[in-house]
């Protein structure tokens, strides 16, 4: 008589646990990358070396959303040559619905990790 309720409770607790674990996994999948990006930006701002790079291109793309709204995407590229090594680095920054208003050949501040200049933050 009570075995029906025991089996039902067993499956309900399993599905509840599965639901909770899936929720945690989804939250971590979205939250962890944001936490790492914020930590990287803070680390670079605190310990990074400030340089100046030259804007080489500003690309503008637009796309119509399913709602009918037009969205604008901008990509700014800038280059800098390390005077110590002679190695040239290219930096990119992406903008969504915000015009960066940077002409080509303009100089922009960049903060780099001195040990690894591929870790950077363009200050536009």
C-alpha positions in Angstrom: 0.0 0.0 0.0 2.8 2.5 0.9 5.3 1.1 -1.6 3.6 3.2 -4.4 4.4 6.4 -2.4 8.0 5.3 -1.7 8.7 4.7 -5.4 7.1 8.1 -6.3 9.2 9.9 -3.7 12.3 8.3 -4.9 11.8 9.5 -8.5 10.7 12.9 -7.3 13.9 13.4 -5.3 16.0 12.2 -8.2 14.4 14.6 -10.6 14.6 17.4 -8.0 18.4 16.7 -7.6 18.8 16.5 -11.3 17.0 19.8 -11.7 19.2 21.5 -9.1 22.5 20.2 -10.6 21.4 21.3 -14.0 20.6 24.7 -12.6 24.0 24.9 -10.9 25.8 23.9 -14.1 24.0 26.5 -16.2 24.7 29.2 -13.7 28.4 28.2 -13.6 28.6 28.1 -17.4 27.5 31.8 -17.6 28.9 33.2 -14.3 32.4 31.7 -14.4 33.5 33.3 -17.7 32.3 36.7 -16.5 34.2 36.3 -13.2 37.4 35.4 -15.1 37.0 38.3 -17.5 36.6 40.7 -14.6 39.6 39.3 -12.8 41.7 39.5 -15.9 40.7 43.1 -16.5 41.5 44.0 -12.8 44.8 42.2 -12.9 45.9 44.0 -16.1 44.8 47.4 -14.8 46.7 46.9 -11.5 49.9 45.3 -12.8 49.9 46.0 -16.5 52.2 48.3 -18.5 50.6 51.2 -20.2 51.5 51.6 -23.9 50.2 53.5 -26.9 49.1 51.7 -30.0 48.2 53.0 -33.5 44.7 52.4 -34.8 45.0 50.5 -38.1 41.3 49.7 -38.9 37.8 50.4 -37.7 35.3 47.9 -39.2 31.6 48.5 -39.0 29.0 45.8 -39.6 25.2 46.0 -39.1 22.6 43.3 -38.7 18.9 43.4 -38.4 17.5 41.6 -35.4 14.4 39.4 -35.5 12.6 42.3 -33.7 13.4 44.5 -36.7 15.9 46.6 -34.8 19.2 47.4 -36.5 22.3 46.6 -34.5 25.7 48.0 -35.2 29.0 46.1 -34.5 32.4 47.8 -34.6 35.9 46.3 -34.4 38.8 48.5 -33.7 42.3 47.1 -34.5 45.5 48.8 -33.3 49.2 47.8 -33.5 52.2 48.3 -31.3 55.8 47.2 -31.8 57.7 46.2 -28.6 60.9 48.3 -28.8 62.9 45.7 -26.8 62.1 42.7 -29.0 60.9 44.3 -32.3 57.8 42.1 -32.2 54.6 43.7 -33.4 51.3 43.0 -31.6 47.8 43.6 -32.9 45.1 44.5 -30.4 41.3 44.3 -31.0 38.3 45.7 -29.2 34.7 45.0 -30.1 31.8 47.4 -29.7 28.1 46.6 -29.8 25.8 49.5 -30.7 28.5 52.0 -29.7 30.5 53.9 -32.3 34.1 54.1 -31.0 34.7 57.2 -33.1 38.4 56.4 -33.6 40.0 57.4 -36.9 42.7 55.3 -38.5 46.2 56.4 -37.4 44.8 57.7 -34.1 46.7 56.6 -31.0 44.9 54.7 -28.3 46.1 53.7 -24.8 46.5 49.9 -24.2 47.4 48.2 -20.9 49.3 45.0 -21.5 50.7 42.2 -19.4 54.5 42.8 -19.6 55.1 39.0 -19.5 52.5 38.2 -22.1 51.4 41.2 -24.3 48.6 39.0 -25.8 46.8 39.7 -22.5 45.6 43.3 -22.9 42.9 45.9 -22.4 42.4 48.7 -24.9 41.3 51.8 -23.1 38.7 53.3 -25.5 
